[in-house]
Amino acid sequence: MVRLPVYNMQGTQTGELEVSAAIFGVSPRRSVLHEAVVAGLAARRQGTAHVKTRSEVSGSNRKLWRQKGTGRARVGDRRPPHWTGGGVALGPRMRSRRQRLSRRTKVEALRSALRARARSGDLTVVDQVELAEPKTKALNEVLVALGAQAPTLLVLPEPSEIIWRCGRNIPGLKIQPAADVNCYDVMAARKVIVSKDAIPPLQARLS
C-alpha cells in the first residue's frame, strides 16, 4: 500500500490515506502516456476544414473548345485545379481525427498519469469539498489554500451542481467526477485535487 497525505480545505494536513500500490506506487509508462495524450489532442480537433473539389465548385461542365485544330492546349470543363476559380486538388476535407484506444490502454494511461502526478507532488487529496455558501469566492479560497495553480483539475466522487456553478468562473479550473476523469485532463493540469471520497471509485475503475 502507498500512503498519500490528506489535507483539509484550509491546506493543513490532517492525516494519511492508504491507496493501492498497483495504481499509485509503480513507475508511469511514458509510451502509454504519450499515446493517450496524442489521442486526447486529436479528439479535440474540430475537423471542419473543407475545400471544394472540381466536382463541387460552380461552373459549366461543357468542354470549352474542340479537342484538335485550335492550336490551344486540350481542355475539358472550366473547373480544373490549375485554373482560377477551379477546384482544389488534395485539399483538407471534413473528417474526424479521433484515434481509437483500447480499454486496457485507457486504464493504463490513467494509472500512469495519476502515478506521475503523485510522484511529482502535484496530486493533493482533500478530505472533503463542501462550501458553507455557494459562492465562487469560497471555492477560490479553498484552491488558494491548497496551492492550486491554473490549470487545475478538481476530482469529485460524483457531479455536484453547486461546486460546478461556483467553479465555472474560475479561470483554468476543470471539475470532473471520478467516473469521467481521463489521462489527458490529468496531464494537462498543473495541480490535481482529488476529494478523499473520489479515491475508491477511481481505484475501482483502474483495478
ABEGO torsion letter per residue (X at the ends): XBBBBBBBAAGBBAEBBBBBAAAAABBBBAAAAAAAAAAAAAAABAGABBBBBAAABBEBABBABBABGAGBBBBBBAABAABBGBBBBGBBBBBBABBBBBAAAAAAAAAAAAAAAAAAGABBBBABBBBABBBAAAAAAAAAAAGBBOBBBBBBABBBAAAAAAAAABBGBBBBBAAABBAAAAAABABBBBBAAAAAAAAAAAX
